[in-house]
Amino acid sequence: MATGNTGSTAGLKSQGWAKDLHADAIDQLYFNQIGVMGKGDNYIVSIDDELSKVKGEKKTFGISYKLNSGKGTTGDSELEGNEKVLQDYSQDVAIDQIREAVRLKGSLEEQKTAYDMRMNAKSQLATWKAEMIERQIFFKLGGVNNTSLTDVNGVAVAELCAWSNAPAQVPAADTAAGTGDRYLCADSSGADSLASTDIITPQLISRAKKKAMLASPRIQPLKVNGKNYFVMFVHPNQAYDLYYNATFAQARREAEVRGKENPIFTGALGVWDGVVIHEHEYVPYLDISVAGHNFNSATVGTDFSADCYRALLCGRQAVCYADCKNPKGWVEETFDYSNKVGFATGLIGGIQKTAFNSLDYAVIAVDTASSL
């Protein structure tokens, strides 16, 4: 029998770090923290990790569609032969890979540094992965295909807006009209424009909610503590306009005490007309001086004459997220005769907005300007 010391297997170490990093990234996800991401149909972001167990190039999600209402069968009338046919729909999500890496300066720098640089690399890469997923979800929800979009500081953010799947766009006819099946503009006059005074208001939120309720197929709200709620994500600049709207401010002061233990209400800007409002800096923003005049292309169209923010009112299963097994989820490499070490991680998966007959299945895009 061979003798000696038993060491741990390098491959298993890597798998352990990969699993921990991925778990950290998922835990950090904003959508997870507010309780609107999970397995099942009562979530805005529907997650499926089946491809983490088996191989495949795409994941097909089953879409929950309400049974068509009918008169039913009364008395002793025959039910057999009068059954309703369940309407089953699906959304295919193609998968792709994206990676990121960091390299440490060298052994001397590691010796000088008090904190664990390996743990710091893991933390930073987990944050990168979480933020990348969040950005992708907002791009898909907003139908963003304009790679020239920036944030409010002028930093380019949309080069990879079509990663894994290009989302369905808001039809040009809808933006031109100022309204549509899954679209609403603060300027709904049909003037094909957006002035700086066309800002978000409580009335506009209610109009978007009514559009969701009357849509065909109807956008299904989330069930929270036995009640129905939609969730609207707004840009911080839109949140500012709501915060200083007298009607909205009064409603916030008079709001009933809600189930604060439910994460969907944690950190919410408020609840208006059954819509829980959350602000997030990744809500799509269009600087017309840099990225053209719409969210579809930097060179096509003249939809907006003012910078635009695309708020997103969402119901169940607005986005599908396919989570796949990644054997390279944590990789360590040495360079320069082992003086330097680098760490890499990646994501294999796919994110896509759900669509039904070429219509967004569970999101209403609401375009406004801002007073800021």
C-alpha positions in Angstrom: 0.0 0.0 0.0 1.3 3.5 -0.9 2.1 5.7 2.0 2.3 9.5 2.4 0.1 12.5 3.0 -3.3 12.8 1.3 -3.9 16.2 -0.3 -7.1 17.8 -1.6 -7.8 17.5 -5.3 -7.2 20.8 -7.2 -10.3 20.2 -9.4 -12.6 19.8 -6.4 -11.1 22.9 -4.9 -12.0 24.8 -8.0 -15.5 23.4 -8.1 -16.0 24.5 -4.5 -14.9 28.0 -5.2 -17.0 28.1 -8.3 -20.1 27.0 -6.4 -19.5 29.5 -3.6 -18.9 32.4 -6.0 -22.0 31.7 -8.0 -24.1 31.4 -4.8 -22.7 34.7 -3.6 -23.6 36.3 -6.9 -27.2 35.0 -6.9 -27.6 36.1 -3.3 -26.5 39.6 -4.2 -29.0 39.9 -7.1 -31.4 42.8 -6.5 -34.3 40.8 -7.9 -33.6 38.0 -5.4 -33.3 40.4 -2.5 -36.7 41.9 -3.1 -38.3 38.5 -3.5 -39.3 38.7 -7.2 -36.9 36.1 -8.6 -37.3 32.3 -8.1 -38.5 29.0 -9.3 -42.2 28.9 -10.2 -44.6 31.2 -11.9 -45.3 33.7 -9.0 -42.1 35.7 -9.8 -41.2 38.4 -12.2 -37.9 36.6 -13.0 -38.5 32.9 -13.5 -35.4 30.9 -12.9 -34.7 27.4 -14.1 -31.4 25.5 -13.4 -32.3 22.3 -15.3 -29.3 23.0 -17.6 -27.0 22.8 -14.6 -27.8 19.1 -14.5 -28.0 18.2 -18.2 -26.5 19.6 -21.4 -28.4 21.7 -24.0 -28.1 24.8 -26.1 -31.4 26.3 -25.1 -34.0 26.1 -22.3 -37.7 26.1 -23.0 -39.8 27.7 -20.3 -43.5 26.8 -19.8 -45.5 30.0 -19.6 -48.4 30.1 -17.2 -51.6 31.2 -19.0 -54.9 31.7 -17.4 -57.7 29.2 -18.3 -60.1 31.0 -20.6 -63.3 31.9 -18.7 -66.5 30.3 -19.8 -70.0 29.7 -18.7 -69.1 26.3 -17.3 -71.5 23.3 -17.1 -74.5 23.6 -14.9 -76.9 21.2 -13.3 -76.8 17.6 -14.7 -75.7 18.8 -18.2 -72.9 16.7 -19.7 -69.4 17.9 -18.8 -67.8 15.1 -20.8 -67.1 16.5 -24.3 -67.3 20.1 -23.1 -63.9 20.3 -21.5 -61.7 23.4 -22.0 -58.4 23.0 -23.7 -55.5 24.3 -21.7 -53.5 26.9 -23.6 -49.8 26.0 -23.2 -47.2 28.5 -24.3 -43.5 28.5 -24.1 -40.4 30.7 -24.3 -37.1 29.5 -25.7 -34.0 31.0 -24.1 -30.7 30.5 -25.9 -27.6 30.2 -23.8 -24.3 31.9 -24.1 -21.1 32.4 -22.1 -19.5 35.6 -20.6 -16.3 35.7 -18.6 -14.3 38.1 -16.5 -10.9 37.8 -14.8 -8.5 39.7 -12.4 -4.8 39.4 -12.1 -2.8 40.2 -8.9 0.3 42.4 -9.2 2.7 39.8 -7.7 3.9 38.0 -4.7 5.5 41.1 -3.1 2.3 43.0 -3.3 0.4 40.1 -1.7 2.9 40.1 1.1 2.4 43.8 1.7 -1.4 43.5 1.7 -3.1 42.7 5.0 -6.4 41.3 3.6 -6.8 38.0 1.7 -6.5 39.0 -2.0 -7.9 35.7 -3.1 -11.1 36.2 -1.1 -11.2 39.8 -2.3 -11.0 38.6 -5.9 -13.8 36.2 -5.3 -15.9 39.0 -3.8 -15.2 41.3 -6.6 -16.0 38.7 -9.3 -19.2 37.7 -7.5 -20.3 41.4 -7.5 -19.4 41.7 -11.2 -21.5 38.6 -12.1 -24.5 39.8 -10.1 -24.4 43.3 -11.7 -24.0 41.8 -15.1 -27.1 39.6 -14.6 -29.1 42.6 -13.3 -28.1 44.8 -16.2 -29.1 42.1 -18.6 -32.5 41.6 -17.0 -33.3 45.4 -17.3 -32.1 45.4 -20.9 -34.4 42.5 -21.8 -37.4 44.0 -20.0 -36.9 47.3 -21.7 -36.4 45.8 -25.2 -33.0 47.6 -25.4 -31.1 46.9 -28.6 -29.3 50.3 -28.8 -25.6 49.5 -28.0 -24.8 53.2 -27.6 -26.8 53.7 -24.4 -24.9 55.3 -21.5 -25.7 55.9 -17.9 -26.4 59.4 -16.6 -22.6 59.9 -16.2 -21.9 59.2 -19.9 -20.4 55.7 -19.3 -21.3 53.3 -22.0 -23.3 50.4 -20.6 -25.1 48.6 -23.4 -22.4 47.1 -25.7 -23.6 43.7 -24.7 -27.4 44.4 -24.5 -28.1 41.5 -26.8 -26.0 39.0 -24.9 -27.6 35.5 -25.1 -30.8 36.8 -26.6 -31.9 40.0 -28.3 -35.1 41.1 -26.7 -38.3 42.0 -28.6 -38.5 45.8 -29.1 -41.3 48.1 -28.4 -42.9 48.5 -31.9 -42.1 51.7 -33.7 -45.8 52.3 -34.3 -46.4 52.2 -30.6 -43.8 54.8 -29.7 -45.0 56.9 -32.6 -48.5 56.8 -31.3 -47.5 57.3 -27.7 -49.4 54.2 -26.6 -49.8 50.5 -27.6 -50.7 47.1 -26.3 -47.7 47.0 -24.0 -46.5 50.6 -24.2 -47.3 54.0 -22.7 -45.5 57.3 -23.1 -46.0 60.3 -20.9 -46.7 62.1 -24.1 -49.5 59.9 -25.5 -50.7 62.6 -27.9 -49.3 60.7 -30.9 -46.9 63.6 -31.6 -44.0 61.1 -31.8 -42.1 63.1 -29.3 -41.2 63.5 -25.6 -40.8 66.9 -24.0 -38.8 67.6 -20.9 -42.0 68.3 -19.0 -43.5 64.9 -19.7 -42.5 63.3 -16.4 -43.9 60.3 -14.4 -47.0 60.9 -12.3 -49.3 58.7 -10.2 -51.9 59.0 -12.9 -49.5 57.6 -15.5 -48.8 54.6 -13.2 -52.5 53.9 -12.9 -52.9 54.1 -16.6 -50.1 51.6 -17.1 -51.7 49.3 -14.5 -55.1 49.4 -16.2 -53.4 48.6 -19.5 -51.8 45.5 -17.8 -55.2 44.4 -16.4 -57.0 44.8 -19.7 -54.3 43.4 -21.9 -54.9 40.2 -23.9 -53.5 38.0 -22.7 -53.9 39.7 -19.3 -50.7 40.4 -17.5 -50.9 38.4 -14.3 -50.0 40.2 -11.0 -48.0 38.7 -8.2 -49.8 37.2 -5.3 -48.4 38.8 -2.1 -50.1 38.1 1.3 -53.2 37.1 -0.6 -53.4 40.3 -2.6 -52.5 41.2 -6.2 -49.7 43.5 -6.9 -47.8 44.6 -10.0 -44.2 45.9 -9.6 -42.9 48.9 -11.4 -39.1 49.7 -11.7 -38.3 53.3 -12.1 -35.0 55.1 -12.7 -33.7 57.3 -9.7 -34.5 60.4 -11.7 -38.1 59.2 -12.2 -38.2 58.4 -8.5 -37.2 62.0 -7.7 -40.2 63.3 -9.7 -42.5 60.9 -7.9 -41.1 61.7 -4.5 -41.8 65.4 -5.0 -45.2 64.8 -6.6 -47.8 66.2 -4.0 -50.3 63.4 -4.7 -47.8 60.6 -4.4 -46.2 62.2 -1.3 -49.7 62.4 0.4 -50.4 58.8 -0.4 -47.1 57.7 1.1 -47.9 59.6 4.3 -51.3 58.0 4.6 -50.3 54.5 3.4 -51.7 51.6 5.5 -49.2 49.4 7.3 -48.3 46.5 5.0 -46.6 43.2 5.4 -43.1 44.6 5.9 -41.8 41.2 6.5 -42.3 40.5 2.8 -39.2 41.6 0.9 -41.2 43.0 -2.0 -42.1 46.0 0.2 -38.6 46.4 1.6 -37.0 49.5 0.3 -39.9 50.2 -2.0 -40.5 53.9 -2.9 -44.2 53.3 -2.2 -47.3 51.5 -3.3 -49.7 53.3 -5.6 -52.9 51.8 -6.9 -51.7 48.2 -6.3 -48.3 48.9 -7.9 -45.2 48.4 -5.8 -42.6 51.0 -7.0 -38.9 50.2 -6.8 -36.1 52.4 -8.1 -33.0 51.1 -9.7 -30.2 52.8 -11.5 -30.1 50.1 -14.3 -33.6 51.1 -15.5 -33.0 52.0 -19.2 -32.0 55.6 -19.8 -31.6 57.2 -23.2 -29.4 60.3 -23.7 -30.5 61.5 -27.1 -27.3 63.6 -27.6 -25.2 60.4 -27.5 -27.4 57.4 -28.4 -29.9 58.7 -30.9 -33.6 59.0 -30.3 -34.9 55.6 -29.3 -34.0 52.4 -27.5 -33.9 50.3 -30.6 -31.0 51.8 -32.6 -28.6 54.7 -32.4 -29.2 55.7 -36.0 -32.9 55.0 -36.7 -35.9 57.1 -35.8 -36.7 60.3 -34.1 -39.0 59.1 -31.3 -37.9 61.4 -28.5 -36.9 65.0 -28.4 -35.8 64.8 -24.7 -33.7 62.4 -22.7 -35.9 59.4 -21.9 -36.3 57.0 -19.0 -38.1 53.7 -19.5 -40.0 52.6 -16.4 -41.1 49.0 -16.4 -44.4 47.7 -14.9 -44.1 43.9 -14.5 -46.2 41.0 -13.7 -45.5 37.2 -13.4 -42.9 35.6 -15.6 -41.8 38.8 -17.3 -38.2 37.4 -17.7 -36.9 33.9 -18.0 -33.4 33.1 -16.7 -31.7 29.8 -17.6 -28.9 28.9 -15.2 -26.4 26.4 -16.5 -23.6 24.4 -15.0 -20.2 26.0 -15.6 -17.1 23.8 -15.2 -15.0 26.9 -15.5 -16.8 28.9 -12.8 -13.6 29.5 -10.9 -10.2 29.2 -12.6 -6.8 30.1 -11.1 -3.7 30.6 -13.3 -0.2 31.6 -12.6 2.1 33.9 -14.7 5.6 35.1 -14.7 7.2 32.0 -13.3 4.4 31.8 -10.7 5.1 35.2 -9.3 1.6 36.5 -10.4 -1.7 34.8 -10.0 -5.0 35.5 -11.8 -8.6 34.4 -11.1 -11.4 34.1 -13.7 -15.1 33.3 -13.5 -17.9 33.2 -16.0 -21.5 32.6 -16.6 -23.1 30.1 -18.9 -26.8 30.8 -19.2 -29.4 32.8 -20.9 -31.8 35.7 -20.1 -34.8 36.6 -22.2 -38.0 38.6 -21.9 -41.1 36.4 -22.4 -43.2 37.1 -25.5 -46.6 36.0 -26.7 -47.6 36.3 -30.3 -44.8 38.9 -30.7 -46.1 40.9 -27.8 -44.4 41.3 -24.5 -46.0 38.8 -22.2 -45.7 40.5 -18.8 -44.2 44.0 -19.0 -45.5 47.5 -19.8 -42.8 49.9 -20.9 -43.5 53.5 -19.7 -41.4 56.2 -21.2 -41.0 59.6 -19.5 -38.6 62.5 -19.2 -37.4 63.8 -15.9 -37.3 67.3 -14.3 -33.7 66.7 -13.2 
